[in-house]
Amino acid sequence: MIELNQVIKAFEQEKAVNGISMHIHKGSIYGLLGSNGAGKTSLLKIIAGIYRQDSGTVRIKGAEIYENLELKGRTIFMADAPYFFPQSSITHMAQFYRSVYPQWSDERFNQLASVFKLDVKRKLHRMSKGMRRQAAVWLGLSCMPEVLLMDEPIDGLDPVMRQQIKNLLFQEAAERQVTIIISSHNLREIEDLCDHVAIMHKGQIIVQKDLDDLKADTHKIQVAFRHPNHADSLKEQVHILHEEKRGSVTLYIVKGHREDVTSQFRLHDPYLLDVLPLTLEEIFIYEMEGAGYDIQPIIL
C-alpha cells in the first residue's frame, strides 16, 4: 500500500529524514515513535505529499503522491496543531472539505455527530484544544480517506473521547481497510492501537517490527547469580540493551528468542531467575538507550 525506498529530506544542512525505507500494508494501523526532533512529522508530511523528498521514492498504491491530486484526495493528514480558517465553524469547514475531497460523505458526517456532540455553528477558535482536535478527527473521517496520517491525534483529549476515537480508528481499519499511520508520544495508546511500530532516531528508523514480534524479541530478566564472574561471561553470550544492579539482584533488558536467552542464564544455575513483562514504553526507552540516546537518572 505505502512504500518508501531510501527517502532523504534535508532542511539546510540537517537531514530530517535520512535514508528511510518502509512498507505498510493496506488496513494496517502503524505506530511511528521517536524522540523529539527525530523526524516523525517530516516523514508524515512526505508520505502525505506536503513535502517533496530530496531523493528516494514514496509510493501509495504504486504511484508517487507529490502533486498527485487524485491520491491526495484520498489521503488525509491531521497535524499536531489542527488548522482552521479564521472565524470558521465546523459547518464552514465541512463545506470546504466537501469541495476538496471527492469522497466526502454527508452521511458519515451526520453519523459522527452522535460521537463528537460539538456545536457545528460555534466558532472553532472559541473551542478548547480538545474540542478542536475532535473537530479535526470528525472532518477527517468524513472525507472517507484510504490513507490517514495522524500526528499526536489524541493529545488534549479526555479518557472517554480517547477511547471513542480509538474505537473509530479500529472500525476504519477493519471495515474500510483504511491504512493509518499514527505518530505519538503516548506509547500506552500506541500499544493499544497499532499492529506495527517503527522507532525513529536522528532521521533514521532503528526498529521496525510487528508489535507482537517486538515484544516477543525483547525481555526483562531479573537474576541473582551465584558468582560475580557469571555476569561477565553472560555479556559475551546475549545481546544486552540495559543492565541495572539492585543489591544482589541484577535487572537485564535483553534481545533475542526467549528460550535461547533464558537458557544462557540457566547455564549459571542462578539463585533467582524471573522473566518479567515489558511495556512498549520500556522497550522504546531501552531501544533508544541502545541507539545512543542519553538517558540518565535525574537526582535533584
N, C-alpha and C positions, 0 to 999 in steps of 0.2 A: 504493500500500500504506500508507505513512505520510505524512500531510500535516499540516504546521504552517503556520498563517497568522497572521502578526503577533503572535506569542506574547510576552507580557511576564510576568516574575515578579520581584517585588522582595522583599527582606528588609530590614525597616525602611526606610531611605531609599535603599538601594543596589539597583539593578536588575541582578540576576544574569543574567537573560535579557531582552534589550531589543529587541523587535520582530523576532523571527526567523521567517522563512518558509522552508520547505524541502519537497521532495518526494522520497521514497526509494522506489524500485521494489522490487517483490517479488523475492526471491532475490538482492538486491544485498548486497555487503559494503562498508559505508560507514565511512570513517575520519573521526573527529572530533578535530581537532588544535587546539592553542591554548596560550597562556601560562598559568602558574599563576594561578588566580583568574579565568580567562576566562569561566567559567560552564558548562563542559562537563558536569560531574557534575549540576548543577542541571537542565540540559537533558535529560540521560538520565532523571532521575527524573520529569520532567514527561511525557516520552514513555511511561515505564513506568506512569504514573498514581499515582505515590507523592506527588508534589506536584501541586497544582491551580494552573494558571496564573491570573494576575490578570486577563488579557484575552487575546483571540485564541482560536484553535481548534486542538485537537490531535485528529486522527482516524486511526484504524487501520482499514483496510478500510471506511472511510466512517462509522465510529462513534466517539464520544468514549470514551476509555478510563477516565477518572477515575470511580471507583466502579462500573465495569462488570466484574462478576465473570467473565462469560464470556470477555471479551477478556483479562483479567488471567490467566486460567487457561491462555492460550496465549502469554503473554509472560513472559520470564524476564529479570530484572535482576541482574547479577552485580556486586556492589560492589567497590570498590578493596580494602577490607578485609573478606573474607568473614566472615559471622556464623553461628555455630552455637550450638545450645543448650548450656548448661553441662553438662559431663560426658558429652556425647553422642559417639557413634561414627558412622561412615558408615552403618552399618546402622540406627541410630536415626534419623538424618536422612533416610535413604531412606524409612523408614516415614512420616515426617512429610510429605515431598514427595508420596508416593503418595496421601496423604489430601487434599492440597490441589490438586494438578494433575491434572485428569481424563484427560489424555493420557499420563500416566506409563507407561513401558514397562519391565517387568521384563526383557524380552528385551534391550532396548537397554542396560539397566544391566549385565546379565551380559556382554554383548558388550564393553563398555568396560572391564570388569575386566582384560582382557588388555592394554589400553593403559596403564592407570594403575598397576596392580600394587601397590595400597595395602592394608594390613590393615584390612578393614572393621570389625573389632571393637575396634581400638585407639582410645583417646580422642583426639578431634581436637585438644584443647588441648595434647596432648603431641607433636603433629606439628610439623614445621618450617613456616615460612611458605610455601615452595614446595609442600609436600605438602598443606597446607590449600587452596592455590589449585587444585591438581589435583583435590581432592575437590569443590570448588565447581563446577568445569567438568564433572566426571563426573556430579554430581547434576543440574546444569542441563540437560545434553544428554539425560539420561534422561527428562526431562519432555516431550520431543518438542515443543519450542516452535515457534511460527510466527514469533515475533519474539524476537531475542536481543540484549540490550543489555549490553555488557561494558565495565567501567571498569578500565583497566590490567590486562587479563586475563593477560598473560604476565610480569608483574613478579615477580621472585624465582624464576623457573624456569630450569633449566639448558638449554643449547642443544638437547639431544636432545628434551626434553619440549616446548620451544617449537615445534620442528618438528612433533612429533606433534600438538599442539593446532592448529597452522595447517592441517595436513592434514585434521583432523576438521572444522574450520570450512569448508574448501573443499568437503568432501563434503556437509555440511549445506546449504550454499547451492546446490550443483549438483544434488544428488539429491532433496532435500526442498523446495527453494526457500525455505529459511529466510531471512528478512531480518535481517541482522546489522549492528549499529552498534557500532563499537569506538572508545573514547576511549583514547588512549595518548600518552606522551611518547617512546616508542621508534619513531621515524619510519622506521627501517630495516625494522622488522617491518610497519608500516602499508603501506609501499611494496610489500612482498611480497604482502600480503593483499588490499588494497582495490582496488575498481574506481572508486570515487568518494571524494572527500575534501572536507571543509569546514574552514576555518581560522577559529577564533573569537578575538575580542579585545574585552575590556570588554563582554561580554554580547551582542555582535553578530557576525554572520558576515561576514567581509571577503572571503573567496574561497570559492566552491562550484562544483566542476567535476569532470568525469570526469578521472581521474588522467592518462590519456594526453593528453587535451586540455590539462591544466595544464602538463605537461612540454613539449608542443609550442608553448605560448604564452610560455614563459619561457626565456631563452637567456643563457649565459655567453660573453662575447666578449672576447678579448684582442686589442689593436690597438696598433700603433706608427704614429702619424701623422707626416706629413712636415712639418707646421707646427702650432704650438700653437693657432692660430685655428680649425683644423679641428674640434678637440674642442668649442670653444664653439658653433660653428654646428650641430654634431650634436645638442646638447641641445634644440634647437628642433624637431628632426625625429623623434626617437624617445622612447619612454617609458622613462626610465632609473630603475631601482629602487635601484641601487648603483653607485658608482664608486670605484675604488681604483688609485692610482698606484704602479707598481713600476718605478722607474727610467725608462727611455724607453718602457716598455710600460704601457698602462692597461687595467685589467680592468673591464668593464661587465657588469651584470646588467640585461637589458632585456626588456620585454614587447612582444608583437606577433607577427605572422606572420614566420616565419624568413626567407623570401625578401625580404619588404618591409624588414625590419630590416637584413639584410646588404647590400642594395642601397644603403641610405643610407650605410653605412660605405664601400662600394666607390667611391662618388662622389668621395671624397677621395684615392683611389689610395694607400692606406697602405703603408708598408714591410711590415707584418705584419698579417694578419687571420686569426684562428682562432676557430671556434665549438666550444666545449667542452661535454661532457655535464654536466648538473646533476642532483644527487640531490634527493629530496623534502625532505631536511633543509635543504639550501641554499635551495630555493625557499621553505620555511617561514620561514627566518631573514630573507630579503630581503623577503618579503611583510610580515612583522611590522615590519621596519625602515621600510617604506613606510607602514605604518599608524601610525607614531609611537612604536613600542616602542623604548625607549632601549637600543641595542646598542652598547656601547663596548668597545674592546680593553682588557684588564686588564694593566697592567705593574707588576710588583712588584720 
